[in-house]
Structures are given as C-alpha cells and as structure tokens.
C-alpha cells in the first residue's frame, strides 16, 4: 500500500513539474497610455449618451463613430459571477473539497443563491462518488 501511494505521489509531482511553465513577463505589463485612451473613449460615449438622451443600443445601431472599434456588451453576468464567488472559488469546488461544510458556506456566503448552492451540492455528490469508488476499488484490490 505504501509503495503504491509513493509511486502515485511521485507520478503526480512529476506531472505537475512537467506541466508547469514560467509566466511570460509581457502578460503582466500594463500599458497605462493604452488603458487611458480606452477609458477616454468610454468617457466620450458616456457623456454623449447622457447629453443627447440616446441609448447605447441606438448608438450602436447608428454605427456611430463613437462606438467604432469598440465592443460594448451590456451582459456582465460572467464578470459578476466570478466576483460574487466566495473568495473567488467556484461553488462546485467548495462542495467538492469541503463537502457539507462547503455546501453550508456557499449557501451562507452567496446570500442563499440557489444556482451556487446547487453547484456546491453537485460538488458534494462528486466527492461522495469518488470516495465510494476509491473505497470499493481499494477493498477489491487488497481483499
């Protein structure tokens, strides 16, 4: 049993080190001039929309010069769902790793959000399934 666990541990560590790469420094550099230019364009759009009593959809439909080259989306649900996750960890992983405690934490921290609680419950069920399969497999292997 110890040999099997040792071999599995060494295999997991080897794969982890083999898959790891160094981060590229250009991925973490900020171009402040480019960011300022994009925000200037957004500020112009906001000012125009507020002054002329035009909606953003109408402005996009007119193919105005203000919105050319800019992809504006009113759908921000993906961004909000990542921000609302407790500690930035998806609800599934809370349930999968911490089981019932994770399910309870997600229920409390997400203000009783049914979708997140369901994901945490699925994580709990996956955790239980893996434990049962490992238990049955190890008993069959060693008995």
C-alpha positions in Angstrom: 0.0 0.0 0.0 2.8 2.4 0.9 4.6 1.6 -2.3 1.5 2.3 -4.3 0.9 5.6 -2.6 4.6 6.6 -3.0 4.5 5.8 -6.7 1.3 7.8 -7.2 2.7 10.7 -5.3 5.9 10.7 -7.3 3.9 10.4 -10.5 1.6 13.4 -9.6 4.6 15.6 -8.6 6.4 14.7 -11.8 3.4 15.6 -13.9 2.9 18.8 -12.0 6.5 19.9 -12.6 6.4 18.7 -16.2 3.3 20.8 -17.0 4.5 23.9 -15.1 5.8 26.8 -17.2 7.3 30.2 -16.3 4.9 33.1 -16.7 5.6 35.4 -19.6 6.6 38.9 -18.3 4.7 40.7 -21.2 1.5 39.2 -19.9 1.8 41.2 -16.7 2.9 44.5 -18.0 0.4 47.4 -18.1 0.3 49.9 -20.8 -1.1 52.9 -19.0 -1.4 55.1 -22.1 -3.5 52.4 -23.9 -5.7 52.0 -20.9 -6.2 55.8 -20.5 -7.1 56.0 -24.2 -9.7 53.3 -23.9 -11.2 55.0 -20.9 -11.2 58.4 -22.7 -13.2 56.8 -25.5 -15.7 55.3 -23.0 -16.0 58.6 -21.2 -16.8 60.3 -24.5 -19.5 57.7 -25.2 -21.0 58.1 -21.7 -21.0 61.9 -22.0 -22.7 61.8 -25.4 -25.4 59.3 -24.2 -26.1 61.4 -21.1 -26.3 64.7 -23.0 -28.3 63.6 -26.1 -30.8 61.3 -24.4 -29.8 58.4 -26.7 -29.4 54.8 -25.5 -26.3 52.8 -26.1 -28.3 50.4 -28.3 -29.4 53.2 -30.6 -25.9 54.5 -30.8 -24.6 51.1 -31.8 -27.5 50.7 -34.3 -26.5 54.0 -36.0 -22.9 52.8 -36.4 -21.7 56.0 -34.8 -18.0 56.9 -35.0 -18.0 56.9 -31.2 -18.5 53.1 -30.9 -16.5 52.1 -34.0 -13.7 49.7 -33.0 -15.2 49.2 -29.5 -17.0 46.0 -28.5 -19.5 47.1 -25.8 -21.6 44.5 -24.1 -24.4 45.0 -21.7 -24.2 41.4 -20.5 -21.9 41.5 -17.5 -23.2 38.3 -15.8 -20.0 36.4 -16.4 -17.9 39.1 -14.7 -20.3 39.4 -11.8 -20.5 35.6 -11.2 -16.7 35.4 -10.9 -16.7 38.4 -8.4 -19.5 37.1 -6.3 -18.0 33.6 -5.7 -16.8 33.3 -2.1 -13.1 34.0 -2.1 -13.2 33.8 -5.9 -13.5 30.0 -5.7 -16.4 28.5 -7.7 -19.2 26.9 -5.7 -18.6 23.5 -7.2 -15.1 23.3 -5.7 -16.4 24.4 -2.3 -18.7 21.5 -2.2 -16.3 19.0 -3.7 -13.4 19.8 -1.4 -15.2 20.6 1.8 -18.4 18.5 1.3 -21.2 19.5 3.7 -19.2 22.3 5.3 -18.5 23.8 1.8 -22.2 23.5 0.9 -23.2 25.4 4.0 -20.5 28.1 3.5 -21.7 28.6 -0.1 -25.3 28.8 1.0 -24.5 31.4 3.6 -21.9 33.5 1.8 -23.8 33.7 -1.5 -26.9 35.0 0.2 -28.8 31.8 -0.4 -28.2 31.9 -4.1 -29.9 28.7 -5.5 -27.6 28.3 -8.5 -24.4 28.4 -6.4 -25.9 26.1 -3.8 -26.9 23.6 -6.5 -23.3 23.7 -7.9 -21.9 23.1 -4.4 -24.3 20.2 -3.9 -23.1 18.7 -7.2 -19.6 19.1 -5.9 -20.6 17.2 -2.7 -22.1 14.4 -4.8 -19.0 14.1 -6.9 -16.8 14.0 -3.8 -19.0 11.3 -2.3 -18.9 9.3 -5.6 -15.1 9.5 -5.7 -14.8 8.3 -2.1 -17.2 5.4 -2.7 -15.4 4.4 -5.9 -12.0 4.6 -4.2 -13.3 2.6 -1.2 -14.8 -0.1 -3.3 -11.7 -0.2 -5.6 -9.2 -0.4 -2.8 -11.2 -3.1 -1.0 -11.4 -5.2 -4.1 -7.7 -4.7 -4.8 -6.5 -5.6 -1.3 -9.1 -8.2 -0.2 
